[in-house]
Amino acid sequence: MTKTITLKSIVKDDKICIGIYFPYDKALIETVKSIGAIWSKTMQCWYLENTKQNFNRVYETLKGFASLDLYD
């Protein structure tokens, strides 16, 4: 079964961010932490500020782990 990671544009602390959503998975958690993502308890997702550099980093790092769903 293929894992799915959903990337959504979210607003966190008045900044536009990339929300990274996936079911609990230790390996994925360590991976997103390694690229600087922060856990948001209120939004129940990992996130990074939405910059082209961060999006490319997220995409390149996670594309080998699972299929990526991208939403605005």
N, C-alpha and C positions, 0 to 999 in steps of 0.2 A: 504494500500500500504506500503510495506516494504521499509525503508530507506536504502540507501547503502553508506558506507564509503569506500573510496579507500585509501590504504596505498601503497606508492611508495618510493623507494630509490631515494633520490635526493642529489645533492651537493649544499651546502649553505655555503658561506664563507670558501671554501676549506675543509669543513668537510662533511662526509657522514651522511645524516640525514634521518629520516622517515618523508615523506610528508604525511599529513593527508588531504584528499580532501572530501568535502561533500557540498551539497547545503546549503545556509544560513539557520541556525536553532539556535535560541537563546540558547536552552537547551544544544545542542551539543557544542556550542562555550564556554559556561561556564564550561562545563565538560572538554574540552581539555585544557582550561586555567588552571583548577584546577590541572592538571597533569604536568603543566610546559610548554605546547606548546606555541610557539611564532608565530604570524602572519607574513607571508612574502607577502608584497604587490607585489613584482616583480614576485613571483612564484604562487601567488593566492592560497596559502594553509597555513595550520598550520604545524609546524614542531618541531621535537625534535632531538637531536643528536642520531644517530643510535647505541645504545648499547643494549645488551641483556636485561638489566634491564628496559630500556625505552620501548623496544618493548613489553615486557611482561606487563608493566604498561598500555600501549596503548591498547593492545589486551584485557586484562582483564577488563579494564574500559569501552571500547566501544562495546564489543561483545553483551551486553544487549540492546544497543540502536538501532542497525541496523545490517544488514549483512555486513560482511567485505570482500572486494576484496583485495587480496594481489598481488602486482606486484614487480618484481625486479627493 
